[in-house]
Amino acid sequence: MQKKEQVAQAFKAELQALLDKYGAELEAKDFWQGYAECGEDVRMEVTLPPIYDADHNCVREWTDIDLGAHIFPTPNAVGQQEAR
């Protein structure tokens, strides 16, 4: 049986590898600071910097991905894990 610390460590390592692959940053922040909803609208956002080739042509645009407040597994995710 995997201990929760082992699961957390493996998950963080795989997430870090994905962020490293894209040179991305993951941030969770309060979107409407100072408003009545303050603290109730925390969102996650991934930011990927642009990539330029040797001739200074943009080969990947600056990209912001709004993940919202929650990301749920796909319907088959649990079954896929059990099959492994």
Backbone bond lengths (Angstrom), bond angles and torsions (degrees), N, CA, C in turn:
res aa  C-N    CA-C-N  psi(-1)  N-CA   C-N-CA  omega(-1)  CA-C   N-CA-C  phi
1 M - - - 1.449 - - 1.526 109.11 -
2 Q 1.322 114.84 136.01 1.460 119.45 176.71 1.527 109.38 -81.95
3 K 1.289 115.36 135.12 1.460 121.23 175.73 1.528 108.21 -79.10
4 K 1.342 116.30 156.07 1.458 119.83 -177.18 1.529 112.05 -60.35
5 E 1.322 117.19 -33.08 1.457 120.26 178.13 1.528 111.07 -65.27
6 Q 1.337 116.09 -38.56 1.466 120.81 178.71 1.526 110.74 -67.14
7 V 1.336 116.32 -42.03 1.466 120.75 179.00 1.522 109.57 -63.44
8 A 1.315 117.17 -46.06 1.470 121.24 -179.87 1.524 110.90 -61.27
9 Q 1.321 116.58 -43.69 1.463 120.89 -179.65 1.531 110.82 -63.61
10 A 1.326 117.93 -43.71 1.468 121.54 179.73 1.523 110.74 -65.67
11 F 1.325 117.06 -42.48 1.462 120.94 179.48 1.521 110.91 -62.02
12 K 1.327 116.43 -47.64 1.463 120.90 -179.65 1.529 111.29 -62.51
13 A 1.320 116.94 -37.69 1.468 120.50 179.44 1.527 110.60 -65.37
14 E 1.339 116.98 -42.84 1.464 119.99 179.33 1.526 111.13 -68.82
15 L 1.328 117.23 -39.34 1.466 120.49 176.81 1.525 110.20 -63.78
16 Q 1.330 117.00 -43.10 1.466 120.61 178.50 1.524 110.75 -62.72
17 A 1.329 117.57 -39.60 1.468 121.11 178.33 1.527 110.51 -62.23
18 L 1.326 118.06 -39.26 1.466 121.29 177.97 1.523 110.69 -67.14
19 L 1.331 117.05 -43.58 1.462 120.25 177.12 1.528 110.54 -62.16
20 D 1.333 117.18 -42.25 1.461 121.52 179.32 1.528 111.05 -63.59
21 K 1.324 116.71 -39.99 1.468 121.30 -179.43 1.528 111.00 -57.00
22 Y 1.326 116.77 -39.02 1.465 121.28 -177.89 1.527 112.88 -100.35
23 G 1.325 117.70 -0.80 1.460 120.20 -176.05 1.519 110.59 62.47
24 A 1.322 116.50 35.39 1.456 122.63 -171.24 1.518 112.67 -99.44
25 E 1.333 114.25 162.00 1.452 122.31 173.97 1.515 107.97 -122.09
26 L 1.325 116.50 143.95 1.458 122.73 177.28 1.515 107.32 -116.15
27 E 1.335 116.26 129.00 1.457 120.50 -177.19 1.532 109.43 -136.77
28 A 1.300 116.65 139.29 1.461 122.59 171.65 1.527 106.35 -115.25
29 K 1.329 115.40 126.55 1.467 117.85 -178.14 1.521 110.92 -146.96
30 D 1.315 114.82 160.23 1.456 122.95 176.05 1.522 106.90 -76.51
31 F 1.325 117.21 116.09 1.458 121.84 -171.50 1.523 113.12 -75.02
32 W 1.314 118.58 -37.41 1.470 121.53 -177.40 1.520 110.68 -115.54
33 Q 1.303 118.18 63.41 1.463 121.85 -179.02 1.527 110.55 -59.75
34 G 1.331 115.51 137.12 1.456 120.46 176.95 1.518 113.91 90.00
35 Y 1.309 118.96 -6.87 1.456 122.11 179.18 1.530 109.36 -98.89
36 A 1.326 115.78 168.84 1.470 120.73 -178.41 1.526 112.04 -58.32
37 E 1.335 115.96 -29.07 1.467 120.61 -179.46 1.524 112.60 -80.89
38 C 1.315 117.64 4.47 1.459 121.99 -175.49 1.532 110.53 -50.52
39 G 1.316 115.30 127.16 1.457 121.41 179.81 1.508 113.67 89.08
40 E 1.333 117.73 -14.56 1.456 121.69 179.88 1.521 112.01 -98.42
41 D 1.300 117.09 -4.97 1.459 121.46 -174.13 1.525 111.73 -125.28
42 V 1.318 115.85 41.06 1.462 120.55 178.50 1.529 107.54 -71.55
43 R 1.320 116.06 129.46 1.456 121.99 -179.36 1.516 109.90 -126.01
44 M 1.318 114.43 154.82 1.458 120.69 175.79 1.522 108.42 -104.24
45 E 1.315 115.74 140.36 1.456 120.48 -179.82 1.525 108.94 -140.05
46 V 1.323 115.24 136.96 1.457 121.61 175.24 1.523 107.07 -106.52
47 T 1.323 116.21 132.27 1.456 121.55 178.85 1.524 108.72 -118.17
48 L 1.340 115.44 126.52 1.457 121.99 177.77 1.524 108.31 -115.87
49 P 1.325 117.89 124.07 1.456 120.15 -179.60 1.532 110.88 -72.46
50 P 1.327 116.05 159.18 1.468 118.07 177.78 1.528 110.63 -70.84
51 I 1.321 115.20 159.66 1.462 121.67 175.73 1.519 107.85 -122.72
52 Y 1.316 115.78 134.18 1.459 122.03 178.67 1.526 109.65 -119.74
53 D 1.328 116.01 146.30 1.460 119.36 176.75 1.527 109.53 -85.26
54 A 1.314 117.36 -176.69 1.471 122.68 -176.33 1.531 112.07 -62.30
55 D 1.332 116.77 -25.01 1.471 121.00 179.24 1.521 112.02 -93.56
56 H 1.313 116.78 12.98 1.465 123.53 178.71 1.522 113.61 67.00
57 N 1.324 116.87 25.23 1.460 121.20 173.53 1.523 108.37 -88.34
58 C 1.298 116.08 135.73 1.458 120.50 179.41 1.524 109.19 -73.58
59 V 1.325 116.28 121.17 1.463 120.48 178.65 1.539 111.56 -105.41
60 R 1.336 115.73 -14.87 1.470 120.40 171.62 1.519 107.44 -147.22
61 E 1.327 115.47 125.98 1.456 120.64 179.99 1.528 111.30 -72.32
62 W 1.340 114.62 156.34 1.453 121.04 170.55 1.521 106.24 -57.58
63 T 1.310 117.46 132.47 1.458 120.23 -175.45 1.516 110.42 -133.13
64 D 1.333 115.64 128.72 1.460 122.56 171.74 1.517 107.01 -112.24
65 I 1.321 116.56 127.45 1.456 121.47 179.17 1.520 107.81 -116.24
66 D 1.328 116.60 112.61 1.457 121.71 178.75 1.523 107.86 -83.07
67 L 1.331 116.87 112.93 1.460 121.71 179.77 1.522 111.96 -89.19
68 G 1.317 117.21 -3.56 1.451 120.24 -179.30 1.520 111.67 71.89
69 A 1.319 115.81 -154.24 1.453 121.02 -177.82 1.519 112.26 -94.76
70 H 1.337 117.69 -22.70 1.455 120.93 -177.00 1.522 110.27 -141.57
71 I 1.294 115.58 147.65 1.464 122.32 168.94 1.516 105.58 -129.24
72 F 1.303 115.95 123.91 1.456 120.67 -178.81 1.516 109.39 -106.05
73 P 1.319 117.20 152.83 1.470 119.49 178.43 1.524 110.76 -66.45
74 T 1.311 115.49 153.41 1.452 119.69 175.24 1.526 108.31 -66.77
75 P 1.327 117.78 156.09 1.481 119.56 -175.61 1.525 114.13 -55.45
76 N 1.318 117.97 -30.67 1.459 120.63 -177.20 1.527 113.50 -92.58
77 A 1.322 118.35 -1.84 1.460 121.13 -174.12 1.528 112.62 -59.73
78 V 1.305 117.97 -44.10 1.468 120.46 -178.86 1.509 110.21 -65.44
79 G 1.323 117.89 -44.01 1.470 121.23 178.46 1.504 112.23 -62.72
80 Q 1.339 117.92 -36.41 1.456 121.22 178.88 1.512 110.46 -66.06
81 Q 1.314 117.16 -39.42 1.459 120.58 179.82 1.533 110.53 -65.95
82 E 1.335 116.33 -40.48 1.459 119.57 -178.57 1.513 111.40 -67.02
83 A 1.355 116.54 -29.70 1.465 120.41 -178.51 1.520 111.73 -73.68
84 R 1.325 117.65 -20.75 1.471 120.49 -177.00 1.479 112.58 -73.72
